[in-house]
Amino acid sequence: MAKGRTCDRCGAAIDDGKRSDARYCSRACMKRAGEQRRQPVKNERKRQARAADPERVRARQRDAYWRYHEQALACASRSRQKYREKRNAANRAWARANPEKRIASELRRKYGISSKTYDALLRAQGGGCAICGARPNRKRLAVDHDHTTGKLRGLLCEGCNQALGLMADDPMRLQAAAAYLGDRS
């Protein structure tokens, strides 16, 4: 034991094997001394800071809150994105495995008709486009409907459906276009 070296907390002699600047006999004494020494000082400093400038303390607390809040939102956003990607991959796999169910679901959701109604409408039109008579090849015929009333008008090929859309479903425009083509031919 070294002469004159005693623990600052309990007064016990400090072992010679300890560092020469050691102030405590054990980790437990060091920890207890730290708790006793630091905690009251820390709390006192907080009280003094609040008393001196309460608005500044509130602003710092608000900043700390929003910093945490932004981190939490970013973490939640990443989590949602990860879940969304997983869910979308599962949905795409289901759509590839069940093409008929996907088409039936889309017809029901968008136009309120079943696959049987679609097939009956296609047979009634002679198996092709209602305007030009083209038969469906790779793509199904588009369901043409009135955008204001939602009433079904028929099944159209992609070209005829786009032409009607570009003419804003206006019969006068279509007649003017037909007259223009008739005059110029």
C-alpha positions as CSV (number, residue, x, y, z in Angstrom):
1,M,0.0,0.0,0.0
2,A,1.2,3.4,-0.9
3,K,1.5,6.0,1.8
4,G,-1.0,8.8,1.7
5,R,-3.1,7.4,-1.1
6,T,-6.7,7.0,0.2
7,C,-10.1,6.8,-1.6
8,D,-11.7,10.2,-2.0
9,R,-15.1,8.7,-1.2
10,C,-14.7,6.1,1.5
11,G,-11.2,6.9,2.8
12,A,-9.9,3.3,2.3
13,A,-6.2,2.9,1.2
14,I,-5.7,2.6,-2.5
15,D,-3.8,-0.5,-3.8
16,D,-0.3,0.0,-5.2
17,G,-1.4,-1.7,-8.4
18,K,-3.7,1.2,-9.3
19,R,-2.6,4.1,-11.5
20,S,-0.6,6.8,-9.7
21,D,-3.4,9.3,-10.2
22,A,-6.2,7.0,-9.0
23,R,-8.6,8.7,-6.6
24,Y,-10.9,5.8,-5.7
25,C,-10.3,2.3,-4.3
26,S,-12.8,0.6,-6.6
27,R,-15.1,1.1,-9.5
28,A,-18.1,1.0,-7.1
29,C,-16.7,3.9,-5.1
30,M,-15.9,5.8,-8.3
31,K,-19.5,5.3,-9.6
32,R,-21.1,6.3,-6.3
33,A,-18.9,9.4,-6.1
34,G,-19.8,10.3,-9.6
35,E,-23.5,10.0,-8.9
36,Q,-23.2,12.0,-5.8
37,R,-21.0,14.7,-7.4
38,R,-22.6,15.1,-10.8
39,Q,-26.3,14.7,-10.4
40,P,-27.0,17.7,-8.1
41,V,-24.7,19.9,-10.2
42,K,-26.5,18.9,-13.4
43,N,-29.9,19.6,-11.9
44,E,-28.8,22.9,-10.4
45,R,-27.4,24.0,-13.8
46,K,-30.7,23.2,-15.4
47,R,-32.6,25.2,-12.8
48,Q,-30.2,28.1,-13.2
49,A,-30.6,28.0,-17.0
50,R,-34.4,27.9,-16.8
51,A,-34.4,30.8,-14.4
52,A,-32.0,32.9,-16.5
53,D,-33.6,32.4,-19.9
54,P,-36.8,30.2,-19.9
55,E,-37.5,31.0,-23.6
56,R,-34.1,29.8,-24.7
57,V,-34.6,26.5,-22.7
58,R,-38.0,26.0,-24.3
59,A,-36.6,26.7,-27.8
60,R,-33.9,24.1,-27.2
61,Q,-36.4,21.5,-25.9
62,R,-38.6,22.2,-29.0
63,D,-35.6,21.8,-31.3
64,A,-34.7,18.5,-29.7
65,Y,-38.3,17.3,-30.0
66,W,-38.5,18.2,-33.7
67,R,-35.1,16.6,-34.4
68,Y,-36.3,13.4,-32.8
69,H,-39.7,13.7,-34.6
70,E,-38.1,14.1,-38.0
71,Q,-35.9,11.1,-37.4
72,A,-38.9,9.0,-36.3
73,L,-40.8,10.1,-39.4
74,A,-37.9,9.2,-41.7
75,C,-37.7,5.8,-40.0
76,A,-41.4,5.3,-40.4
77,S,-41.2,6.4,-44.0
78,R,-38.5,3.9,-44.8
79,S,-40.5,1.2,-43.0
80,R,-43.6,2.1,-45.1
81,Q,-41.6,2.1,-48.3
82,K,-40.1,-1.3,-47.5
83,Y,-43.6,-2.7,-46.8
84,R,-45.0,-1.1,-49.9
85,E,-42.3,-2.6,-52.1
86,K,-43.0,-6.0,-50.5
87,R,-46.8,-5.7,-51.0
88,N,-46.4,-4.5,-54.6
89,A,-44.1,-7.4,-55.4
90,A,-46.7,-9.8,-54.0
91,N,-49.5,-8.1,-55.9
92,R,-47.5,-8.3,-59.2
93,A,-46.8,-12.0,-58.6
94,W,-50.5,-12.7,-58.0
95,A,-51.5,-10.8,-61.1
96,R,-49.0,-12.8,-63.2
97,A,-50.3,-16.1,-61.7
98,N,-54.0,-15.1,-62.1
99,P,-54.5,-13.1,-65.3
100,E,-58.2,-13.9,-65.7
101,K,-59.0,-13.0,-62.1
102,R,-57.0,-9.8,-62.5
103,I,-59.0,-8.8,-65.7
104,A,-62.3,-9.7,-64.0
105,S,-61.4,-7.6,-61.0
106,E,-60.4,-4.7,-63.1
107,L,-63.6,-4.8,-65.2
108,R,-65.7,-5.0,-62.0
109,R,-63.8,-2.1,-60.3
110,K,-63.6,0.3,-63.3
111,Y,-66.8,-0.4,-65.1
112,G,-69.0,-2.4,-62.8
113,I,-69.3,-5.4,-65.3
114,S,-68.4,-9.0,-65.0
115,S,-66.2,-11.0,-67.5
116,K,-69.4,-12.7,-68.7
117,T,-71.0,-9.3,-69.5
118,Y,-67.8,-8.3,-71.4
119,D,-67.9,-11.6,-73.4
120,A,-71.6,-11.2,-74.2
121,L,-70.9,-7.6,-75.4
122,L,-68.0,-8.8,-77.6
123,R,-70.3,-11.6,-79.1
124,A,-73.1,-9.0,-79.8
125,Q,-70.5,-6.8,-81.7
126,G,-69.5,-9.8,-83.9
127,G,-66.3,-10.4,-82.0
128,G,-64.5,-7.1,-83.0
129,C,-64.3,-3.4,-82.5
130,A,-67.7,-1.6,-82.6
131,I,-66.3,1.0,-85.1
132,C,-63.8,-0.7,-87.4
133,G,-64.6,-4.3,-86.7
134,A,-60.9,-5.2,-85.9
135,R,-60.6,-8.4,-83.9
136,P,-58.6,-8.3,-80.6
137,N,-55.1,-9.5,-81.0
138,R,-52.7,-9.4,-78.0
139,K,-54.8,-6.8,-76.1
140,R,-58.4,-7.0,-75.1
141,L,-60.8,-4.5,-76.6
142,A,-61.2,-1.3,-74.5
143,V,-64.5,-0.7,-72.7
144,D,-65.9,2.5,-74.1
145,H,-68.2,4.4,-71.8
146,D,-69.7,7.9,-71.4
147,H,-67.5,9.7,-68.9
148,T,-70.3,11.8,-67.5
149,T,-73.0,9.2,-67.0
150,G,-70.7,6.1,-66.9
151,K,-73.0,4.2,-69.3
152,L,-71.3,1.6,-71.5
153,R,-71.3,2.3,-75.2
154,G,-69.3,-0.7,-76.5
155,L,-65.9,-2.3,-77.0
156,L,-63.3,-0.5,-79.1
157,C,-59.8,-1.3,-80.4
158,E,-57.0,0.8,-79.1
159,G,-56.9,3.1,-82.1
160,C,-60.6,3.8,-82.2
161,N,-60.7,4.4,-78.5
162,Q,-57.8,6.9,-78.7
163,A,-59.4,8.6,-81.6
164,L,-62.7,9.1,-79.7
165,G,-60.7,10.4,-76.7
166,L,-58.7,12.8,-78.8
167,M,-62.0,14.1,-80.4
168,A,-63.3,14.6,-76.8
169,D,-66.2,12.2,-77.5
170,D,-67.8,15.1,-79.5
171,P,-70.0,13.9,-82.5
172,M,-69.7,17.3,-84.2
173,R,-65.9,17.0,-84.3
174,L,-66.1,13.5,-85.6
175,Q,-68.5,14.6,-88.4
176,A,-66.3,17.5,-89.2
177,A,-63.2,15.2,-89.4
178,A,-65.2,12.8,-91.6
179,A,-66.2,15.7,-93.9
180,Y,-62.6,16.9,-94.0
181,L,-61.3,13.5,-95.0
182,G,-64.1,13.2,-97.7
183,D,-63.3,16.6,-99.2
184,R,-59.5,16.0,-99.3
185,S,-59.6,12.5,-100.7
